[in-house]
Amino acid sequence: VGRHMSPHVHYVDAANVVGARTAVEHLICRGHRRIGILTGRLDTPGGEDRYTGYRQGLEAHHIPLDESLVAVGDFTEGSGLAGTQKLLSASPSAIFASSDTMAIGALKALRQAGRRVPEDVALVGFDDIPISSVIEPPLTTVRQPIGEMGAKAVDILLDLLDNPGAMPEPVILPTELVVRE
């Protein structure tokens, strides 16, 4: 489960690029032009894909990439907190976090800085982990079809038992923007 760099590996993944672009375009449609990103690890396919989607969203709306609005993280709450502290010096009106866990760290950093979400800084995450709907405010996020991904991965494994030489056919499942507060 998760995109693999080798063309010889079977995998199932979520549409990370499209999901990230959708999140950024959601913010743009609400009037935001200074959108920061908390990236995941850029040496991983998921981190790379979500950063690509962020850039594509900006480019589609003719918003230049501002490196001061990019904070490289590692999908953890701590990197979300530290990255947001860095981003605040660039005055973002919104932040796209490459994971909900990073968004929780961002929320902490924004509160520590006296900023309100979404009134002062809008925040969108990625994953739709269970806590995303119950934190305050409930987090707008990109939902990955985790259950469907797992089921599809099992199907692929079972098919490989019958056809061990089958050519890899990557499976990319759609994501969904879940709009909350």
N, C-alpha and C positions, 0 to 999 in steps of 0.2 A: 504494500500500500504506500503510495507516494511515487512521484515521477522519478525515474532512474535515468542517469546520464548515458548508460550503455544501451545501444539499440538491440542488444541480445537478451534483454531482461523483460519478462512480462510484468506489467504493473497496472494498478488502478489508482487514479488520482482525481482530485476535484479540479475544476476549472479555475485555478488560482489566478491566472492573468485576468480573465474575464471578471472574476469576482472582485479583485482589487480595483480594476477599472470602474466597475459598477459603483463601488463604494466612493471612489473619488468623484465620479460624475454626480452622484447623489449630493455630495457636499457642494460641488460647483453649481448645481441646479438650485441650491439654497442660498446662492450669492457669495460663496467663499472663493477667494482667489489666492489667499496665502495659506495653503494647505501643507502642513508638515507631515512627514512620514516617520514612523518608527519601524524600520525594516527588521526582518528576521535575519538570521545569518545569511550573508550573501554568497557563502560557499555551499549553500544547500539549494536544491531545486525549488523548494517552496519559498524560501526567502527571495531568491532571484526572480521567480515568477511574480510574486506579489509586488516587488519593486518595479518590474516591467509594467504591470498593470497600472500602477500609480503613475508612471511616466506617460503611458499611453493615454490615460485619462486627462492629464494636463495638456498633452500635445493636441488632443482632439478638440480642445477648447482654446487653443493658442495661448496657453499659459506657460511661460518659460520655466524650466527647471531651475530652482534656486537651491544651490547646495547647502545654504544655511538652514534650510527647512528639511534636511535629511539627517536623521540620527540612526546610525547602524546599531542594531541590537542583536539579541539572540533568542527571541521568543519568550523571555522570562519577565516576571513582574519587575524584578530589579532593573533590568535593562530598559523597561518601559518608563520607570521612574527616573532613572538617570538620563535617558534620552529626552524625555519631556523637559527636564530641567535645562538641558542644552537648547532645545527648541524654543523655549520661552524667550530667550534673548533675541530671536528672530521675529517675534510677535506674530505667530500663526493665528488665524481666526478659526482654524480647524486642524485636527490631527487624525490621520489614518494610521491605526496601529495594526501591524501585520499579524497579530494574534490578540484574542480577548484577554489573555493573561497579561500581555504588554499593556493593553488598554486599562486594565485595573491599576497597574503601576502608574500609568499616565494620569488616571483619575486622582490618585494619591498626590502626585506632584502638583497637579493643578489646584487641588484643595490647599496644599501647603503654601502655594503662591497666592492664595486668596482669589483664585479664578473659579467661576461657576461654569458648570457644564449643564446645558448647552448655551446658556446666555452669553458667556464671555468667550468660550472656546468650545466648538462642536467636537465630538469625538465619535469615531466609528471603529469598530474592531473587526476581527475575522475569526471564525470558527463556530460561534454560537454555542459556547460551552454553557452548561446549565445555570451557572451563577449569573450569566449575562442578563437574564430576564429579571433577576431579583435584586441586583445591586441598585443603588440610588445615585443617579437616575438609571433606569433600565437602559442597557446599552444597545444602540443600533449596531448591527453586525452582519457579516456575511456568513450564512449557514452552509457548512459542508455536509453532504449526505453521508455521514459516517457509517450508519448502519448499512446503507446500500453499498458503500465502498467495501466494507468487510464481507458482505454476502457475495459480491462480485469477485472478490479476491479468492474466496473459497471455491466458487464455481470454476475459476481459472485453474486453481490447483488441482481440482478433481479432473478437469479436462486434460491437464498435463499428465496425470497418471495413465490415462488411456492413450494419449498422443504425446509422448515425451519429446518428440522432435518438432512439435508445432512451432511455427514462426510466431514471434511475439507480436501481439496486436494491442498496443496500449489502449486502455479504457479511461476516458476523461468524462467524469460526471458533472452535471451542471451544479452551480451554486445558486443561492437565493439571498437577496438582500432582505433582512428582517429589520423593518423600521420600528424603533421604539422611541424613547425620549431623547 
